Amino acid sequence: MRTILLLGLTVVASIVAAVVGLCVVRLVVPPAVLQANNDVGGNYLQTLGTIYAVLLAFVVFVVWTQQNDAWKLVERQANELADVLRIVQVFGEPVKSRVLDAVRAYVREVAEREWPAMAHGRSSPRAAQLLETLWQELVAFEPKTTREETLYTEAVARFNNLSDARTDLLLNSRTRLPPTLWILLVTGGFSTVASMYLFGLESFWSLALMTGSMAGAVSFVLFLIRDLDTPFSGDWQVTPEPILLVLGQVENL
């Protein structure tokens, strides 16, 4: 809800600022003077607008893909963890109870502490320690039958996949658009909207409507990019729900 409110305020503020800027230009430069720019300004705006639209589309695709990748990595962690739990049920005690306790502690640490930390590009050292504890419990088991050896090999493979997915997720949480690209996005948006000031339409309100609409659309897309660029914060964040489902499985075992 907070993100929606902030989005609305951002769009409204950008529309107001754009229209106020247009009013200032109209007060300083007479419309008759600006009318001479209509033809050249139209070609200029078409070229600049096309370049900027392609840039926005590319950046939205990149950050959207980044967030989708984060979701897939979370689901992959949950799936691998669930597979490990399913396999250790065959091994019996005491390894079964030890692995369950290690998984329970790891999932709680990830959901309660590591997830908020990832919003700031950090991780939980304790989560890494608990994952290492889970590994130690697995390697301490000595299979006694061919069946146990086969399942043990699969459990180790699943754990390695889990560890790789966690590492990739942490790297994903630290990936951000570079500041130079943000400068280009903001200045490009400002230049595109300001290009509307070059036109000298007889109807001021028609031009104000077009200018405000363009400013609102640009600010909306920029806000969307910013939100998607931080996939572990905000109302539209990637949540640890798939991993918490594994915790529910542990509690039922």
LINNORUR-V298431 format. One line per field, one symbol per residue. phi: phi as a letter, one per 20 degrees, with the letter a starting at -180 (. if undefined). psi: psi as a letter, one per 20 degrees, with the letter a starting at -180 (. if undefined). A space follows every 50 residues. Layout:
phi: ???
psi: ???
//
This chain:
phi: .ffffffffffffffffffffffffffedfgfffffegffffffffffff ffffffffffffffffffffgfffffgffffffffffffffmeefgffff fffgfffffffecffffffdmdcdgffffffffffffffffdfdcfffff ffgffffffffffffffffffffeecffgfffffffffffffffffffed ffeffffffffffffffffffffffffffcfdbnfdffdeggffffffff fee
psi: hhggghgghggghhgggghghgggghhgpqhhghhiiggghggghggghg ghgggggggggghghgghhgghhghgggghghggghgihhhaqihghggg gggghgghgghhghghhhhjkrrohhhhghhhggghhgiipoqirhghgg hgghggghghhggghgghghhhiipqpqhhhhgggghggghgghhhiiql qhohhghhgggggggggghgghggggghimijrrhkrprjghhhhhhhgg hi.
//
